[in-house]
Amino acid sequence: MTNPLRTLQEYGQSVWLDFLSRDLLRSGELKRLIAEDGVRGMTSNPSIFEKAIGHGEDYDAQIAELEAKGDFDPGTLFEQLAITDIQNAADILRPVYDQTQGRDGFVSIEVSPYLAMQTDATIEEARRLWRAIKRDNLMVKIPATQPGLPAIRQMTAEGVNINITLLFAQKVYADVAEAYISGLGEYVAKGGDPHKVASVASFFVSRIDNLVDEALDKKIAGAVDPAEKTRLKG
């Protein structure tokens, strides 16, 4: 029986896993998801890492090793743990990246959300993460805030793969596309190969889904006609 997730590839759709943990990488589960379910990429954020690091003992050894080397602040300690996981995930997904000639096989890491309204700080952190992780199939997540738009342009101009987040409106998407195209033009003008730069615009569809579900639940609860209830339930 054909895996329904794999059939999505026939329609040009790529399934990304919105989760990452050390156990997922070490246990072979990510490799299984790639082979059997057709997972083509994955993403992470601080919330995902909090769940992974805060539950279980998978990170204890590296934490102890880092603490033995020096007095790291919590932010630096977290970043080192995240970088290790992102590097390992990128290596596991590298065959997908190669097989699809760079269309799929990416892993995303997020610039600190505390920098969402700071252009220069976002650029600096995106550069630092890109250089520290050193993987062609890395994407750095940058928010589509007004201060984030110049960062999107600049990172694209430097040949950094970016995953643009906090997208909720068509107008913002148009602004993001303009920033990306402008940055890509600058990158090409400097002799860069546009085929080596990738970008994803991540609409927060789940947030919209949640609001629609709430609205539908209210309509269903208030519907008197059984046929109308059935129609609303789909």
Number of C-alpha atoms within 10 A of each C-alpha: 3 8 10 10 14 18 14 13 13 8 8 7 12 19 17 17 16 13 15 22 21 20 16 17 16 13 10 11 12 22 18 13 14 20 13 13 17 21 22 23 23 23 22 20 18 16 10 15 20 12 13 19 18 11 10 10 11 15 16 11 10 14 15 10 10 16 13 10 8 8 10 14 9 8 9 12 15 16 15 17 17 21 16 15 21 25 18 17 28 26 19 18 23 22 14 23 20 13 11 12 12 18 18 23 28 26 31 22 24 21 23 18 14 9 17 18 15 15 18 14 16 26 20 13 16 26 16 13 18 18 11 13 19 13 17 20 26 27 27 24 29 27 27 25 21 15 16 24 21 20 26 34 24 21 24 25 23 17 19 23 24 26 24 25 18 17 18 15 10 10 10 16 18 11 14 24 17 15 21 24 15 16 22 24 16 18 22 14 11 11 8 16 12 13 9 14 21 21 18 13 18 16 16 13 10 9 11 11 11 11 11 12 13 11 11 15 15 11 15 18 9 10 14 10 10 10 10 13 17 11 10 13 12 6
